[in-house]
Amino acid sequence: MIERMKKWLFFVVYLGIFSPLAVQAGPLDPYIEGAKKEGAVTLGITLREKSHGKPTGELYLGAFKKRYPFLKVNFKRVGGAAERERILTEMTSGMSRYDVVSVSETMISTLVDAKLLRVVEWEKLGVPKFFVHPKNYGLSTRTAIYGIAYNRNLIPDEVAKNFTWETCTDPKWKGKTAMDDRPRFLNRLYLNDQWGRAKTLDFAKRWAANKPALEASQSIGTEKLTLGSYSMICGMARRQVEDIRVNSGSKAIGIVFPEPVPVGTGEFNFVPVSAKSPNAAILFMVWASTKEAQNIQDDTDFTGHPLVEGNDVNAVLKGKKVAYPTWEEVGSADAHLAEILQAMGLPVVR
């Protein structure tokens, strides 16, 4: 009798471990079931479906649709400060068009004050910590990596590979360079764990003495660099250079990454409390943090996170001193930038 009971218990345990029917519930299962009922998700994010005629966001969104084929994906590109501010105003007034929204990281405090953010315990859903806002307000998965972009017809690669940030202040390049009118890469260097305030403001003053041209659009600035209007642009985002280099086939520009390499928090994605399809929105947000999504994003939009193994940017920055973003800098980013611009004798824009 005892032997028969032992055999029966063994059989039960065997079934529990090996039976395909005994599948462990995953943390995303409730959201998947909820998303199936919702049937669609509307994204207001900063991605282009095509660039220079080549599919970029199309490939990214196509992979998400393949992962969750029961969802209809509605997509509207949200780009630029004016459009983001308009969407914020709409949500504040009660209008909600999107289930996932992209805004600049400096708008987070406004969103918190307006109580527009849905709090989700992202790490429990498998999202790596470096993407997650410390108060679970949302994720930053589209990352800006800054370097010095240069025209390869005017500056040989052998010269550019030795560039440091001090190159931007070298009188040799006076009047031959440009800069973004919001040099966000200095925000990261401003913090005490990198250059600190004094060194950053000193650099800003010496950089200004070199008379860099101001560009309000990084895209336009990069196009001008390609044409030879400038020899270099200091503090250029990697995605701008790679977009032209890869998607247009141009060999006229390159980019190097002096140390420390500043990495920005990038755009901030969140699920509004008023989202019509919150479960589907959460599935998209979690998927955006996966290695699959990050690899596609880095291959097409060139904004993958350097800490994701397998990304091209992970290989490019391997072994370098990288100044990774901190959420603590976000709240004071605009004030720091204003001080930097004032040190350069420039107007504080937007």
N, C-alpha and C positions, 0 to 999 in steps of 0.2 A: 504493500500500500504506500509506504513511504517513498519507495523508488518510483512508483507511478506518479506521485505528487511532484517529485523532483523533476521528472521528465516533462510534466505538464507546465510547471513553472518555467523551465528552460524554454519550452515552446512559446509561451506567452512573451517572455523577454526577447526571444529571437524575433518574433513578429514585431514587437515594439521598436526594435532597433533597425531591422532590415526591411520591413514592409513598406512599399511605396505609399501605402495609405497613411502611414504615421509620419507625415511631414510636419516639421516644426513650423509654427506660425512665425512670420517675420514681422519686424516693426513697421514695415510699409503696407502690410496686408490691409489694415483698416482704411488706409488712404486710397489704395487701389480699388477696393470695393466702393468707396465713396466716389472716386473719380469715374467709375463705370456708370454710376447713376447720373453724374453731371454731364458726361459725354463730350465735353469740350473744354478748352482752356484758351484764354485770350492773353497774349503776351505783349507788353509794351516795353521792349528792351532795345538796347543800343547794339544792333547787329545789322549789317547790310546783307541782303539776300545775294547780291552779286557785287563784285568789284573788278573794274576793268574788263567787264564782260564775262568773268569767270565766277562760277558758283562758290559762295563762301557760307553765308548763313543758311542757304538752302541745304547744304550738306549737313550742317549742324542740326537744324530742325528736322531734317529727314531721318537722322539717326534716332532722335527722340520719338518721332512718330512710329518708327519701326519697333522701338522698345515698348511703346504703349499704343498699339494699333487701334484700340477702342476709343481713342481721343481724337476729336477734330481740333486742329491747332490753328487758331486765328492769330496773325502776327502783324504788328504795326511797329515800324522802327521809331524809337523815341531818341532823338539826338539833339544836343544843344541845350544850353541853359534856359533859353526862352521857352522851349517846348516843355521841358521838365517843370518849370515854374507854373506853366499853365495847367498841367496835369495836377500838380499839387493844389492849385487853387480850386480846380474842379472837385477833387476829393474832399477838400475842406468844406465845400458847399454841399456835399452829399452825393455828388455824381461819381459813379464808379464804372469805368469802361474796361479796366484791366484786372486780371487775376495775379499777374506778376508785373512789377513796375521797376524800371531802372531810374535811379537818380544819382546825383553826385554825392559823395560821402559827406560833404559839408552841409547837406540838407537834412541829415539824420535828426539833429536836435529839433528842427522845425516839425518833422514828422512825429517825433515823440510828444512834443507839446500839444500837437493837434490830435493825438491818440489815433493815428491812422495805421499803425503797425500791428500786424498779428504776430504774437510771440509764439515761437515754435522751438521745442528742444531739439535742435538740428543734430547735435552730436549723437543723440540716441537713435537717430535715423541713419547713422553711418556717415555723416558729413565730417571731413577732417577739420580739426579745430582751427587751423589757420585761415579757413574761409569764414568762420562764424563770428558774428558780432558778440561780444562778451555778455550782452543782455538778451541774446537770441532774437534780436530785432530783424535779422536778415543775413544775407551772405554777400561777400565780395568775391566773385569768381572770374571776373574779367580784369586782368592785372596789367598795370603799366610798368614797364622796365625802361629806365632812361639811360641814354648814352650820348656820344658825340657822333652825329651823322656828318658825312663828308662827301664831296664830289670827287670821285675816283680819277676823273680826268685832270683835276687840279691838284689833288693830293694823292701821292702813291700809297698803296696799302702798307708798304714797308715803313712809311713815315707815320701813318695814322695808327698803326698798332702800338706805337710808343706814346700816344697821347695820354695825358693826365688831365684832370679838371683844370689845372693851372695853365694848360695850353690855351684855354679860352681867354685868359688874361694877357697872353703874350703879345706885346706890341707888333710882332711880326704879322699878326692877322688883323690888325686894326682896320676897320672899315670893310672887312671881307667876310664877316660872319653875320649870323642872325640868331634870334632867340624868340621863343614863344612869349607873348605878352603876359602870360601867367606861368612863370617858371616853377612848376610844382615840384620838380626834383629837388629844389633847394629847401622845400618844406621838410623833407626827410633828413637832409644833412644838418638842418638847423637844430635838431634835437641833441640833447646832451650826450647821448650814446654814440653820436657820430662827430661832426665838427663842432657843434654847439653854436650858440647865438653869435658870439664875438667873431669867430672865424668865418661864419657864413656871411655876416654883414660886411666884413672886410673884403671877402671874395667878391661880393655883389658890387661893391664900390669900384674895385679894380676891373671887374668885368665891364661895367658901364663905361669906364674910361676907354675901352677898346671900341666903343661906338657900334655895338651890334644893332642891326636893323630889327625892328619889332614886327612880328607877324601875329595877327589875331587868330589865324587858322593854321594849325599844324599841317593840314593837308596841302594848303596852298604853299606854305613855306617849303615843304618837302618837294613839291613840283618845281619850285624856283631853284632849289638846290640841284635838282636833276638837270635843269637847263644851264647851270653854271652861274646863276645870279649870285650865289654865295659859294665860298669855299667850304664852310662848315656851319652847322647849327648845333650849338651846345644845349644839352638837356632835352634832346629829342626823344620821343617815345619810340620804342622799337617797332611797334606795329605799323607806324607810318612809313618807315623805311622798307620793311619787309613786304608790305602791301604793294608798293611800287616795284620793288625788286622781283618779287615772285609773280604777282598777278599781271604786271605789264611787261615783264621780261627785260626790264632795263638793267644794264650793268654799270650805269653811271654813278650810282651811289652805294655807299657802304656805311656801316655803323660799328663803332667800338665802344666798349664798356669799361671806362676807368673806374678804379676802386676808390672809395666804396661805391658799389653799384646801387643807386637808389631805386627802390621798388615802391610804387604807390599803392594805396589801398584800392585804387581803381573805382569802378562804379559799384554802387550799392543796390542790390536787388532785394525786394521784399514782397510779401503777400499782404495786401491791404485787409483791414478788418472787414471791409465791405465787399470783398471778392465774392463773385457769384459762384465760382468753382474753386473753393479753397483747397479741396483734396487734390485736384488735378494740378493746381499751382504748386503745392508742396512736392508732388512727384517731380515736376519739372525742376524745381530748385535743387532737390536732392540729386537728380540725374546730372545737373549742370556741374556738380562737384565731383563726379566720378572720373576715373582715369579715362574712360572712353570719351566722355564729353570734352574733357580738358585737352586730350590729344587732338581731337577734331578741331577744337577751337584754336589751338596753337598752330595747327597746320594751315588753317584758313583765315583766321582773324589775327593770329600772332599775338594773342593776349593770354596764353596759358600761364599757370602759376609755376614759378621755378622749382617749387618743392614737390611737384608731381613728377615722379620718375617716368622717363620715356619721352617727355616733351623735348623738343629741340632746344627750348630756352634753358631747360635743366642742364643739358649738355654744354651749352654755350657759357653758362655761368659757373660750371663745375670748377671748384678750386679757387674761385674769386671771393673776396670779401663783399658780402651782399648786405645792404641795409634794408632788411625786410620791414614792411609797414607795421605800425602799431595803431590800435584803435584809439589810444590815448591822444594821438596827435590830431585826430579828426576835428575835435571841438575847437581847437585853437589854430587850425590850418589857415583860415582866412586872415586872422590877425597877424600870424607870422609872415604870410605872403605880403601883406600890406607893408610891414616893416621892411621886408627885403626890397620891395619896389621903391619905397621911399628912400632907402639907402642908395639906390641906383639913380635917384632923381627922376623916377618915372611915375606917371599917373597910376593910381590904383584903379584897375579896370574892373567892370562888372561886379 
